[in-house]
Amino acid sequence: MTPMVHLLLLPLLLSIAGGKDLEEKKGPFENTVLDVPEATPVPYPLFQFQVTDLHVNNFRLSGEGGQDISISKDGWLYLEQPLDWSREEHYIIMVEALADEEVVEGPIYVTINVLDVNNKAPYFNQSVYTAVVRENTPAAVPFTRVFATDQDDPETPNARLRYSLVSEIPSIRDTKLFQINPDTGEISTTEQGQQLLKAREGIQYARGEDRSIETLKRKFDDYCSVQEVPYEHNPFFTCVQRAEMRRQNLDPLEDPDYTLFVRVQDLEGASQNALSGNSRVQIAVQQNLWKNPGPIRIRENLEETYPLTIAKVQSNDPDARYVLVQKERELKFPFEITQNGEIMVTEKLDRERKERFILVVLAKDENDNEVDPPMEIYVLVDDVNDNAPVCDEETVFEFQENEPVGGLVGELLAHDSDKEGTLNSVLTYTILSQNPPTASKTFSIDESSGAIRTLHLLRRRENAVYNLNVRVSDADFSTNCKVVVKVIDVNDELPKFEKNDYGNETLAEDTPLGHTLLTIKATDNDDPDTGSSEIQFIISEGNTDDVFAVETDGKGVGYLVLAKPLDFETSPSYRLQIDARNPEPLMESLKYGSESTAFFSVSVIDVDEAPKFSMDILDVTIYENITKGSVLLTVHAKDPEGKEIGYKLDGDTQGWLELDAATGEIRTKEKLDREKVDSFKVTVTAFEKANPEKATERDLHVRLLDVNDNVPKLMETQAFICMKNPKPVLIKAEDSDSDPFSQPFTFSFGTKTGKSPNWELNQVDDTTAELKLKKPPTQDKTFSLPITVKDKAGVGVPQAFEVKVCNCTELGYCYVAPEGAALSYGMGPTIGILAGILGFCVIVFVVVIKRINKKSQRKAQTEGDERNAMM
């Protein structure tokens, strides 16, 4: 092949006259490769071909780049137009040497590789990016990304981009709240940003509270004194309204909280000559939500201090407490959660024991009510190479001598407990040594499968046994395995029974399994302890349903045992043919004969057996609303001797079933109720009527399927609302049915339209709704509202819910008169009674005073009369 010539031309600023000797640009007329920087000034001499034929007076070009490249009559290639790498990376030109238009040399081919020059600045795919980030977003977790492109050669530093954050506005005392990944352009919060980023303050709503204009007006009235100015003309209200609308309708493009100025540079940003581009990222901060941090990945057997924090969750309720439970039922659960939401692993994890955990995090209030939906978090345990390959202590193979070269000796089996399908569990097999050693290798082993094959003929008289030391390796560990290869003699001797007929044996049909009927013996004169002399016994004929089996250790002694129950009614006798065979094949000229076969007869004696069921497992699955008197199952049993049998049923603690003693038909006699018990077990007995002690029992398992026979019910049917502070009322429902006939519930008013002019009903969660007045109450009153609660299947009925609107005490409860409603006269009557009592007291007081005065006057007159009489 014609050698290729690589010539790297001058840099862009080097002219022909100024530097490089033109002799270095000359070469023979042969295939040539030239590297030319793009944007090389033109015209520019690239290369001169020197031909050996003196008659050559011209050259001809054809192929790519005809407009950009030319050739002179003396063989100089010229660059006529500047090259552009982004337009064409290389040109292939065919050159022919001519003598008066006749080709005398060539064609040859010139490949011109266009070398990229850093003359294209990188640019972002957007001039302005928008993004939303939540409060307390974990540091270094990307929430958006900027992307830039450079049209220079991606294989060179010219297109290797570096992102940087120029500035952020507003800036908080030079504290950086955001950071950008210099390689990927991913933007995330810093640790300071994780703590300091805050959403805009706004109106605080209760969970599930309607965020309408009417709610905003009511809340405005709570904080501001009522004014005569209408809301729409009140500058204070309109200001609050606009701020709330901005907060609820975040638009980072029109109304960002932060603006980041980002830059991208080529040459990895490491050169002063790097070209750059700029863009803007406008960010709005949003209130944090209940966010799943999973899937969480953690390496097994990680050397750390435990408990180790692996994730953190945060509820929208700042007072929530956290509960961590496991979705799967495992005896060991190595996780816990702190009250600040940190999920921790308490010990090292072992992927080989369990490679995935499903955690369920609950956020609850002080009343143990869930304030956020349960969150399922997957924890994935990553495999590390912490298990060495394992093989048997010794693996023994037998191989007949004189077998063809390349024959399979056997396959070494090894196992690695690390994750299948990863490099940690990929095994490599290597033969380290062989004993006895030979001049050349005797065996080979497949590196990936462990299959051992011969490399030349094996002869037993040379070596009867080979010991191989095989190393089995994964990426980090290795294990040495011992392999023994026994070269065995050709199997040229037949196994022979000591006798060919072992007579007859009589057995009762209830003989226990495992009973040994007979000991048989055979011999083989091949080399001992080899596959050629090992004897295996096979029952080749007469063993109906595999009732019998032969147990042996391969040494020529076998034990005929009972493997399955005997049945006189099915098979009263057996004539067994037993063959003695070797695991190694016989030599080609030899075949098994009568000396390798024996016979044995078995006679079965009938005994009285218990009835037998046609099915061993009795399982029934039915719907709970099955009609009373319906047939669940008909059991069938048969007495082996044909005797009459009966049936009975035990263990029906609910009293739901009945059994026909003659036919075995099981029916329902009462209505079934899955909500009471979803499954139960009863015992069915089949017995001989003439001899009830001959009986057989079977357990019948009954599983009830749910039907939608229960409507959701209100857990409470009464509530009150204080007039001065009309807070919403929570309505909860429950349903005894299971999914899909249970929650989530839907709540509505039991009217034709499902609505009420004075009340609102809003869903809170799967089992709860919120009831509230549309207008502030003006007087004490009791309302009876029809509430319809429907289950997941749409089944539900209206239920009465009574709400009392009342004046409340300071403790927040409705005021009730001490003597109850029956003795309550209202304010007017009460004042009248008090006035009457007071008037009565005044009258009594006046009467008493008058009587005292009269008595005093009488006494004074009497004393005067006595004085006059004395005078």
URRA-V80404 format. One record per run of one state. SS is the DSSP state (H for helix, E for strand, - for the rest). FROM is the first residue (numbers start at 1). LEN is the number of residues. If there is no record, write none. Layout:
# URRA-V80404
SS/FROM/LEN  SS/FROM/LEN
This chain:
# URRA-V80404
-/1/4  E/5/4  -/9/13  H/22/4  E/26/3  -/29/3  E/32/6  -/38/6  E/44/7  -/51/7  E/58/6  -/64/5  E/69/3  -/72/4  E/76/4  -/80/10  E/90/10  -/100/2  E/102/14  -/116/7  E/123/2  -/125/3  E/128/7  -/135/9  E/144/2  -/146/2  E/148/2  -/150/7  H/157/3  -/160/2  E/162/8  -/170/2  E/172/1  -/173/2  E/175/1  -/176/2  E/178/3  -/181/5  E/186/4  -/190/1  H/191/6  -/197/16  H/213/11  -/224/7  H/231/3  -/234/1  H/235/14  -/249/9  E/258/8  -/266/1  H/267/3  -/270/6  E/276/11  -/287/9  E/296/4  -/300/8  E/308/5  -/313/8  E/321/6  -/327/8  E/335/3  -/338/4  E/342/4  -/346/10  E/356/9  -/365/5  E/370/1  -/371/4  E/375/8  -/383/7  E/390/2  -/392/3  E/395/6  -/401/7  E/408/4  -/412/2  E/414/2  -/416/7  H/423/3  -/426/2  E/428/8  -/436/7  E/443/3  -/446/5  E/451/4  -/455/10  E/465/9  -/474/4  E/478/11  -/489/2  E/491/1  -/492/4  E/496/2  -/498/3  E/501/8  -/509/7  E/516/8  -/524/12  E/536/6  -/542/2  H/544/3  -/547/1  E/548/5  -/553/4  E/557/6  -/563/10  E/573/9  -/582/4  E/586/1  -/587/7  H/594/3  E/597/9  -/606/6  E/612/2  -/614/4  E/618/6  -/624/7  E/631/4  -/635/2  E/637/2  -/639/6  E/645/6  -/651/6  E/657/3  -/660/5  E/665/4  -/669/10  E/679/10  -/689/6  E/695/11  -/706/7  E/713/2  -/715/3  E/718/5  -/723/6  E/729/6  -/735/11  E/746/4  -/750/9  E/759/5  -/764/4  E/768/6  -/774/7  E/781/10  -/791/7  E/798/9  -/807/1  E/808/1  -/809/5  E/814/1  -/815/6  H/821/3  -/824/2  H/826/45  -/871/1
